[in-house]
Amino acid sequence: MQDKEIRAKIQELSLGVLNTLIDSSLFLFAFWAQSSAVGSGRKDTFSAFEDSVEFIRQIRKKTLRRGTYYAANKGYLAKKNNEWQITELGRKRLEEFLPNYRAERPWDGKIYLVTYDIPEKRRKDRNLLRDYLKRVGCGMLQASVWITPYNPKKIIADFVAENKLAGLVIVSDVGRDGNVGQMPLRGLVEKVYRLGELNDRYREFLEKAEESKFASWEMTLAFFSILKDDPQLPFSLLPKDWLGDTAYRVYQKIRSQFPVNYDNFNAAARKKS
């Protein structure tokens, strides 16, 4: 299997949550490598993984082994007492690519506009900015105009300085009047962020969880695949029938079946970093 095929397979199986062999290896170590079956010395790590999840069977054990060594070369994994363990650098890497649910979402009540005018000859920089705005939770209102309820001034200023875009990107707030143009604020964010579609995906996740036909690792990746697209807006801006919180509670219940709880792992990683 060629590297391009491997990446495509990983993305397909993980619903877009994982993109590389390194990410797959770290994900699996975070969830399974600390289990008693692995730590007991009765099986090597890769055999324990292969016995546990169809995910590994479809990627192939030897391929995952290669990803593990890639991760080790990057400093994300290290051997201790003849067992692979995630390093602090690996924990930080996990923090970067696995989405984290925010139980607290403080909001100053304002909506911020990000506008830019980047010439065609710098199209690459313009696309880079668009990708960055999506990643930090902005929603596109119209061409070259994006919105967010969270103050983006510092992170945008850092991005502008790093990419030499001074004078081409403007961040402003529209105050606390509850409207942007003629559209009420809640209706605006619902349209811009396509909250109806996101809510349908959460509803489908809950239906699958109720059926109990899917493996825990499948449901975990299913939840992450939605959460990575969820801007996690302030609770007061969400629709009354929003299912994100319910889906998170169901995910927590599913995660409790694993030998290592990701939420605790993630909290520990943030504390140590």
C-alpha positions in Angstrom: 0.0 0.0 0.0 1.5 3.4 -1.1 1.7 6.4 1.2 -1.1 8.2 -0.7 -3.4 5.2 -0.4 -2.6 4.8 3.3 -3.5 8.5 4.0 -6.7 8.1 2.1 -7.6 4.9 4.0 -6.8 6.6 7.3 -9.0 9.6 6.5 -11.8 7.3 5.3 -11.7 5.1 8.4 -11.4 7.9 10.9 -14.0 10.1 9.2 -11.4 12.8 8.6 -10.2 13.0 12.2 -6.8 11.4 11.5 -4.7 12.3 8.5 -1.3 10.6 8.9 0.3 7.4 10.2 1.9 9.4 13.0 -1.5 10.8 14.1 -3.0 7.3 13.9 -0.3 5.9 16.1 -0.6 8.6 18.7 -4.4 8.2 18.7 -4.1 4.5 19.3 -1.5 4.8 22.0 -3.6 7.4 23.8 -6.6 5.0 23.8 -5.2 1.5 24.1 -1.5 1.3 24.8 -1.9 1.8 28.5 -4.4 -1.0 28.9 -3.6 -3.9 31.1 -3.5 -6.3 28.1 -0.6 -4.3 26.6 1.2 -3.5 29.9 1.1 -7.1 31.1 3.8 -8.1 28.7 1.7 -11.0 27.3 1.4 -9.3 23.9 3.4 -6.7 22.0 1.6 -3.4 21.5 0.7 -4.0 17.8 -0.8 -7.4 18.4 -2.9 -6.0 21.2 -4.1 -3.2 18.8 -4.8 -5.7 16.1 -6.9 -7.9 18.4 -8.8 -4.9 19.6 -9.9 -2.9 16.5 -10.9 -3.5 12.9 -9.3 -0.1 12.2 -5.8 -1.7 12.5 -6.7 -4.7 10.4 -7.8 -2.4 7.6 -4.6 -0.2 7.7 -2.4 -3.3 8.4 -0.3 -3.9 11.4 3.1 -3.5 9.6 1.9 -0.1 8.3 1.0 1.1 11.8 4.3 -0.2 13.1 6.0 2.1 10.6 3.9 5.0 11.8 5.0 4.3 15.4 8.6 4.5 14.4 8.0 7.7 12.5 6.4 9.1 15.7 9.4 8.0 17.7 11.8 9.7 15.3 9.8 12.9 15.8 10.1 12.6 19.6 6.3 11.9 20.1 6.9 8.4 21.5 9.8 6.9 23.5 10.5 3.5 25.0 10.5 3.0 28.7 10.9 -0.4 30.3 10.7 -1.8 26.8 7.2 -0.3 26.2 6.4 2.7 24.0 5.0 5.7 25.8 3.7 9.1 24.7 6.1 11.9 25.4 5.2 15.5 26.4 5.8 16.5 22.8 3.4 13.7 21.7 0.8 14.9 24.1 1.0 18.4 22.6 0.7 16.9 19.1 -2.5 15.1 20.3 -3.8 18.4 21.5 -3.3 19.9 18.1 -5.2 17.5 16.0 -7.9 16.0 18.3 -10.8 18.4 19.0 -11.6 19.3 22.6 -15.1 20.0 23.9 -15.4 23.4 25.7 -17.7 23.1 28.6 -17.2 26.9 29.4 -17.6 29.5 26.6 -17.3 33.0 28.0 -18.5 35.7 25.6 -18.3 39.5 25.7 -21.6 39.8 23.8 -20.0 41.1 20.6 -19.6 39.8 17.1 -16.3 40.4 15.3 -15.8 41.0 11.6 -12.7 39.9 9.8 -12.3 41.5 6.4 -9.4 41.3 3.9 -8.3 42.5 0.5 -5.5 40.3 -0.6 -4.4 40.8 -4.3 -4.7 37.9 -6.8 -0.9 37.6 -7.1 -0.9 36.6 -3.4 -3.6 33.9 -3.8 -1.6 31.4 -1.9 -1.6 33.7 1.2 -5.3 34.4 0.7 -6.1 30.7 0.8 -3.8 30.3 3.8 -5.8 33.0 5.6 -9.1 31.4 4.7 -8.0 28.0 6.0 -6.7 29.7 9.2 -10.0 31.5 9.8 -11.9 28.2 9.5 -9.6 26.5 11.9 -10.0 29.2 14.6 -13.8 29.1 14.3 -14.7 31.9 12.0 -17.6 31.6 9.6 -17.8 33.1 6.2 -20.5 35.8 5.9 -19.7 36.6 2.3 -16.6 36.8 0.1 -13.7 38.3 2.1 -15.9 38.9 5.1 -15.9 36.5 8.1 -17.5 36.6 11.5 -16.9 35.1 15.0 -18.3 35.8 18.4 -14.9 35.3 20.0 -12.4 38.2 20.0 -9.8 37.2 17.3 -7.7 40.4 17.4 -4.6 38.9 19.0 -4.5 35.6 17.0 -5.2 37.4 13.7 -2.5 40.1 14.5 0.0 37.3 15.1 -1.0 35.5 11.9 -0.8 38.8 9.9 2.7 39.5 11.3 3.9 36.0 10.6 2.7 36.0 7.0 3.5 39.6 6.2 -0.1 40.7 5.6 0.0 44.1 7.3 -2.6 46.4 6.0 -4.5 43.7 4.2 -6.6 42.3 7.0 -8.9 44.2 9.3 -10.7 43.1 12.5 -13.6 45.1 13.9 -16.5 44.5 16.2 -20.1 45.4 15.6 -21.0 46.1 19.2 -23.8 44.6 21.3 -26.9 45.7 19.4 -27.9 42.1 18.6 -27.9 42.5 14.8 -25.5 42.4 11.9 -27.2 44.3 9.1 -30.9 43.4 8.9 -30.6 39.8 10.3 -31.0 39.0 14.0 -27.8 37.7 15.5 -29.0 34.2 16.3 -30.4 33.8 12.8 -27.2 35.1 11.3 -24.9 32.6 13.2 -27.3 29.8 12.5 -27.0 30.5 8.7 -23.3 31.3 8.6 -22.2 28.3 10.7 -24.9 26.0 9.2 -26.0 24.9 12.6 -28.9 23.0 11.3 -26.6 20.6 9.4 -24.4 20.2 12.4 -27.4 19.4 14.6 -28.5 16.7 12.1 -25.1 15.1 12.4 -25.3 15.1 16.2 -28.8 13.6 15.9 -27.4 10.8 13.7 -24.6 10.2 16.2 -27.1 9.9 19.0 -29.3 7.5 17.0 -26.3 5.3 16.2 -25.3 5.3 19.9 -28.8 4.2 20.8 -28.6 1.3 18.4 -25.4 0.0 20.1 -24.3 -1.7 16.8 -21.1 0.2 16.5 -17.7 -0.3 18.3 -16.6 2.3 20.9 -13.7 3.4 18.8 -16.0 4.0 15.8 -18.4 6.1 17.9 -15.4 8.1 19.4 -14.2 9.0 15.9 -17.7 9.7 14.8 -18.1 12.2 17.7 -14.7 13.8 17.0 -15.6 14.2 13.3 -18.5 16.4 14.2 -16.8 18.2 17.0 -13.9 19.3 14.7 -16.5 21.1 12.5 -18.4 22.5 15.5 -17.4 26.2 16.1 -18.6 25.7 19.7 -20.4 29.0 19.8 -21.5 30.7 23.0 -24.4 28.7 24.5 -26.8 31.7 24.3 -26.4 31.8 20.5 -27.2 28.1 19.9 -30.7 26.9 18.8 -33.0 25.7 21.6 -33.0 22.2 20.2 -29.2 22.0 20.0 -27.9 18.4 20.6 -24.2 19.0 20.9 -24.3 18.9 24.7 -26.3 15.7 24.8 -24.0 14.1 22.2 -21.0 15.0 24.4 -22.5 13.3 27.5 -23.2 10.2 25.4 -19.6 10.3 24.1 -18.3 10.5 27.7 -20.3 7.4 28.6 -18.8 5.6 25.5 -15.3 6.8 26.5 -15.7 5.3 30.0 -15.5 1.9 28.3 -11.9 2.5 27.3 -9.0 1.6 29.6 -7.7 5.2 29.2 -10.2 8.1 29.3 -9.3 10.7 26.7 -10.9 13.5 28.6 -8.6 12.8 31.6 -5.6 12.3 29.3 -6.3 15.6 27.6 -6.7 17.5 30.8 -3.4 16.0 32.1 -1.7 17.1 28.8 -2.9 20.7 29.2 -1.8 20.8 32.8 1.7 19.5 32.0 2.1 21.7 29.0 
